[in-house]
Amino acid sequence: MALRTSPEVGGMGHSIKRKEDPRFIRGKGTYVDDVQLPGMLYLDIARSPFAHAKITRIGTSKALAIPGVLAVITGQDLAKYNLHWMPTLMSDTQMVLPVEKVMYQAQEVAAVLATSRYAAADGVAAVEVEYEPLPVVVDPKKALEPGAPVLRTDKKDKKDNHIWHWEWGDRAATDRAFTQADVTVKQDIYIPRIHVASIETCGCVAHFDKVNDKLTVWMTTQAPHAIRTVLALVAGHVGLAEHKIRIISPDIGGGFGGKVPVYPGYVIAIAASVLTGKPVKWIEDRMENLQADSFARDYHITAELAAKNDGTLTALRIKTLADHGYADAAANPSKFPAGLFHICTGSYDLKAAHVEVDGVYTNKPPGGIAYRCSFRVTEAVHTIERMVDLMAHQLAMDPADFRLKNFIKPEQFPYKSALGWEYDSGDYHGALRKAMDKIGYTELKREQAEKRKRGELMGIGISSFTEIVGAGPSKHFDILGLKMFDSCEIRIHPTGKAIARFGTKSQGQGHETTYAQILAEELGIPAADIQVEEGDTDTAPYGLGTYASRSTPTAGAAAAMAARKVRDKGRKIAAHLLEAAENDLVWEPGKFSVKGAPAKFKTIQEIAFAAYTNHPQGMEAGLEAVSYYDPPNLTYPFGSYVCVVDIDKGTGEVKVRRFVAVDDCGNIINPMIVEGQIHGGLTMGFAPALLEEISYDEIGNIRGGSFIDYLVPTAVETPKWETDKTCTPSPHHPLGAKGVGESATVGAPAAIANAVVDALWHLGVRHIDIPITPPKVWKLLREKGITE
Ligand code: CDP
């Protein structure tokens, strides 16, 4: 996950420099926006100012009169090819362009095709659309009330705004545990809409080559193979067959889950290229990206936790409304409409749990995607970590002691959770104790007590999270039926150099480095001699892509398995060359030698050469292998974070004074990359805790639709992170590794929120929804009679 910087630094500056480089004039750009093809056309999109409105007229003549404008594409045009609606990854439907009405502010209304970007933008400004506003539904609770306007009138049998109901766990056992509990706590928790705001926006260059009847799409996607299949399934009827589609995902400047879905702009650009036979480029701008692309979170949660008087936790009960906007366009595994939210028992040995989620339609953009998290794990972690803290405070127990008492113990692994997951390994006590030592927990408690006497507001917050990553075992995990394995194909050339290709797609996580390291370790070929490639469906083996920290658990494992297949063949070739029995050979990285005669050996390079020049009779030539790895289980990385905050009574500002993060992702492949992942992740956890939110007014106007209101932290606001680690290998992963890319984003918000509530608990504050902004805290302090 690449660290985000401002678009000016990360986007424009880079592309301008690259365009001077002739390599990027051949359609082989580094970023999609760098791709330049002869005769390329440009697409720009007119968007709705209304959140819910009937379209009564689209006037195109003024736009068409602008020099350079070639066409204005409307929903009616796409309807001729049945391309005005498209399926979402959750088997719902979403408009490409509307025919009758718009459903959210900034929705695509018409597209302008022109010979330059400027003409396309002028064309968009000249498209005349007349609307008749319709009643707007913004609040999901109101959306479910009887008499609420039904939004999806396109679904003939739909009589309300309810999308689905999903529940998991043992309801009767959970209710029983609550009846028998000594203490219970209940809390409404809202986890607001946020946006990934990646360094590059979304875009594509679609090029339909009429001579070869082949469509190539350079595209900002985290899952190129799945996109190709979906495209073939959706557009097969207009002649786009899967073998005639090539998706290339070059550098995409951060994805964070936001580049998994298919957006209307991609489809319109492809349709325009197929119709004109010209390459068509569509790149959204920063505000379009924030306002119309998939959002994350937006969960309205009511959670209850039960315990005994001695502080033993017994049960968890959760009810949630999931606001999906006007279409469920999440990218969850098909079987789980609420993603992996049922990891919500977290790191605790809870005997009973029951969780219910209801999906709801509202007049907002569709989603929600897994923003740097494994399908709703952030929502789950935030809920359990807030609730555990609430219970500890309620029982007047130290939150650290309370956690240590209730953690799943190391000897309980593999551990079957009350909601059915089998945790592979963990040492939660070790991670929390390490974090407490590092931050000086006891001393901080003393300091806090003294400060409180002086009326100063200081808080200490803990989050001891467990994640669930590496989707996933094909028995339970698929997206639109495509099983969630992943792949590696490795070819060793005669001179011992190698090329390895993967079904995943790095967006800044450094796969090029870490995959080469895995192969180097397994084969003894220097990492510098291994070329790693991803993101081109014409060359890479099929895979489901990169999101949800799945690359190491799936494709990383596939790399090890493919390398081991190569080694097995290498052993046979070495035995032939050394005239020894296969069983008499011993492997050490880089060579096979004869047992007891170490001077008799063949290097992997010699073996590779022989594979093409002197292979045994009866054996196929060549040295290559492919592995499609279907993980037997998910991996369960974890960590303990401790945060110290000071609150300014005059302004309500929360200052994160210290933040210690101890992470455990099993065996680490590259410590520097893992540390980078944690640093970036912590910043992306700090952001929603204190700054970022997309909200709407009562008529569906977006707040937070530009970087003036949507506060992405810069280096100035970001705290100094103090990181450390423990190592508890995964017992089932071939390298003992677990995923790590998202741990910090998942774990950090609760540590900060818990610290703020801890600072204010003595004033009677029990909960504050994130983002905990200065106005929110200032108002609360005034309500409690606290002034500077
Ligand atoms: O799917 P994604 O690449 O986002 O997540 P990941 O599998 O957690 O990996 C993120 C980066 O950290 C990759 O470059 C991994 O190879 C690296 N990593 C590592 O070096 N050691 C681990 N135990 C886990 C990940």
Residues whose N, C-alpha, C, O or C-beta is under 5 A from the ligand:
A	BS01	CDP	Q509 G510 H511 T514 T546 Y547 S549 R550 S551 T552 P553 C665 N667 I668 I669 N670 I673 V674 A737 K738 G739 V740 G741
